[in-house]
Amino acid sequence: MILLDEAARARLVDRFGPEVSPWCDALPSLVDSLTARWGLEVVSALAGNTGRTLMCRDRAGRSVVLKLTPQLDIAATEAAALRAWAGLPRVVRLLDADYEAGAVLLEGIEPGTQMVNEEVPLGELAELLTQLHSVPGADGVPAIAERLVGFFDLAERRWRESVVKDYVPLGVLHRSRAAATELATGGPTALVHGDLHPANVLRGPDGIVAIDPRPCVGDPAFDAVDWAFLPVSRGQHLDDSIAALGAALPELDTDRVRGWCEALAVIVAFSPLRREGPTPYTDMLLQMTP
């Protein structure tokens, strides 16, 4: 089995730059070492933007997931957050971690269907958000303002290297960064998933389960952004989408959700603009930017 095909390598280079190539070359030996240590058999490899995800079986035949990343703090903060969320049924369970190897070992979620093309169960989503944000923080997890620095730095690099600059003035990106930074310095705080989009929520045996956090400590409304935009991408109005979230989760600050949507709209537009150019959806996103 090919652990890292050319398309997957290209995604990692896009994310980390060409300096990630030695890590890619060393991946097979790293996988051999970790699978021997944890008694795993690799079944398949999944694409990822910050590393490689391997579906495995342990010695007892149970489904487990081995995640590897060249950026060691990604694995360390994920493991720290998952330990803080331990016991919450809507969050994937951490089995083990090796920070020096940039590796985390997770329970397998079955059937594991991503919620990308599924109807969003708002009641379950409300339970998920409530559970996530019931934890105030975790050691070693950065503040959301710190996370935004890397977030927008990466966006600006991609802006300079892609067709996005043909559609988005750099000033829009800078104003969006300022608006997001202002939001990050106020409001309530909790341990936030940080990357809670439908592909990172799976259908488990007892309902939806969150995976792949990029955790930070900050405004809980940040985790609602992708769920506010999801119905909009299907033709609904943002006000209606945010109102539905607020009805399912009354403690959610819908004004702050809207603020985050406006501040991050340009980032949400990046992937479709890079992939296919302007669409009515990207036009709508860019119209709401600061």
Secondary structure, 3 states (H helix, E strand, C coil): CCCCCHHHHHHHHHHHCHHHHHHHHHHHHHHHHHHHHHCCEEEEEECCCCCEEEEEECCCCCEEEEEECCCHHHHHHHHHHHHHCCCCCCECCEEEEEHHHCEEEEECCCCCEEHHHCCCCHHHHHHHHHHHCCCCCCCCCCEHHHHHHHHHHHHHHHHHHCHHHHCCCHHHHHHHHHHHHHHHCCCCCEEECCCCCHHHEEEECCEEEECCCCCEEECHHHHHHHHHHHHHHCCCCHHHHHHHHHHHCCCCCHHHHHHHHHHHHHHHHHHHHHHHCCCHHHHHHHHCCC
